Amino acid sequence: MEDIDLIRLLSDGESHSGVELAAKMGVSRAAVWKRLQKLESQGLPVVSEQGKGYKLAYPLSLLDPKAVKTDLAEGVTVDIKSITESTNNDVLQYIKDGSLDGSRVYVCLAEQQSAGRGRRGKEWQSPYGSNLYFSLGRHVALGAAALEGLSLSVGLLLARLLSKQGVEDVSVKWPNDIYIQGRKVAGILIEVDGDLTSYCNVVVGIGINFQLESLKDKWIDQAYTALDEYGVTDRSLIANQLIVGLQRVFNELEAGAAFDLSAWKAYDFLAGKAVDVHLGSQKVSGQAVGVDMGGNLLVRLEDGSERKFSGGEVSVRAQ
């Protein structure tokens, strides 16, 4: 049996004796102990209870392949991995190997990432079975130039999805962070490889915090939250809806649909706020006044003029 089988046995959060685990896995108690040590070294919260056995510090609801793949269009391949370095890297490698062709779509999910990353190389905390680590790759026949506003469209898709789940006060911080009540719950990383005008490959990576307890001992440099705080716990359902929704976003882009600026305004986290835009060593200060049809951030400067930004780190200034 594999490590994932042991994880499934422990996923209920209840105590299980070494004898019970060994019997169910068909291995010795010593082998169980070694596997538990391995899981602990990988970051799983294994707890040893005197006289009771072993348990996880909190229950895990593992991804359900059947639920993730429900009602997907033809040509969509989904892989669910126990542990991987980065789902984005896995999709990029899949493309590099020539496995993605035509209008096919490849989706990689993982219970844990050992080297997850966000924009500008920032680390994405990735405890096992607690959050959603999701990447989708596909070809875009129109080239990278047609992808203006893609990051914002993906953020808008996720914000709407959470709103439909009953989560209130959802917003999108330009260009790609999702907030609930002013605290970050998800991030988006988009990587593009190919021609600017005719043909490219796109990978959309999404990380969503689902279980707040799993993040409490992690070093995170900003206010954060998780979906279980708002009654949303089904990672498989959200993954399925993301696959369906992203297919729709790409199809609309390829059909020439314009970015939904009016919908963005309803979720714009930065609108009206005093901000600093950091471009390397340069800092530009002003008031965020929205985005344009190309997905650029619009900032009104102190002299009353407006400047647009296609990239950069944005922080909200205390008033």
Residue, then its C-alpha position, 0 to 999 in steps of 0.5 A: m500500500e502507498d502513503i496515500d492509503l495511510i493518509r486516507l485511514l487517518s483522514d477522519g481525525e480520529s485515533h487509530s492504533g498501530v495494530e489497526l493501521a498495520a492490519k488494514m495496510g497489510v504491513s508490520r507496525a514498524a513499517v507503519w511507524k516509519r511511514l508515519q515519520k515520513l508523513e510528519s517530515q512532509g508536514l502532515p500534522v501527525v499526533s501520537e496519543q499515549g495508549k490510543g495510537y495515532k491521529l491527524a491534528y485535524p480531519l482531512s477531506l481528500l480530493d474526490p476524483k469522481a467529483v472533480k471530473t463531473d460533467l467536464a467537456e471532452g478533451v479535459t485530462v485531470d491528474i490528482k497527485s498526493i505530493t508534487e513540487s508545483t502543479n504549475n511546473d507539472v503542467l508546464q512539463y506536460i506541455k513541454d513533453g508534447s502531451l497537450d495538443g489542439s483544444r485539449v486541456y490538462v489540469c493538475l491538482a495536488e494534496q500538497q506542494s513542496a515548492g508552491r509559488g506565487r507571483r514574483g517567486k513568493e512562496w505559497q504555503s501548502p499544507y497537506g490536504s487542507n487547501l486547493y493547489f490547482s493548475l490548468g493548461r491549454h493552447v490559445a490560438l490567438g497568441a499572448a496579445a489576446l490575453e489582456g485582462l486574463s488574470l482579472s477575468v480569472g480573479l473575477l471568475l473565482a470571486r463570483l464562484l465564492s459569492k455563489q457559495g454564499v460567501e459575502d464581502v468577496s473582492v479582487k485585489w488587482p491583479n490577482d489576489i482574492y480577499i474576503q473581508g479584507r483578508k487574502v484567501a486565494g492567489i492566481l499565477i498565470e504563465v504564458d509561453g509562445d508567440l505574442t501574435s499567433y499561438c501560445n500555451v497558457v497555464v493558470g495556477i490557483g491556490i485557495n486557502f480552505q482550512l484555517e487551522s492548517l495555516k496557524d503555524k505558518w509564516i505568512d506576511q499578510a492578513y489571511t483567511a480560509l474558506d472553512e471560516y465561511g462554511v465552504t469546505d468542498r475542495s472537489l466541488i470548487a475544483n470542478q467549477l473552476i475547470v468548467g469556468l476557466q473553459r468558458v473564460f478561454n472560449e470567450l477570449e478566443a471569441g473576442a469577448a471584451f473584459d467585463l469591466s462593469a462586473w469587475k467594479a463590483y469586486d474591485f478591492l483597490a477602488g478609491k483607496a490610496v495606494d503605492v505601486h512598486l516598480g522595482s526601486q521606483k514607487v508611485s503613489g496615488q489613488a486607485v480609480g479602477v482598471d481599463m479594458g486591457g486590465n491595467l490598473l488606473v491610478r490618479l496621481e497627486d497632480g490630477s493626472e492618471r497613469k496606468f500600470s500593467g504590472g507591479e506590486v500594489s500596497v494600500r497606504a494607511q490613512 
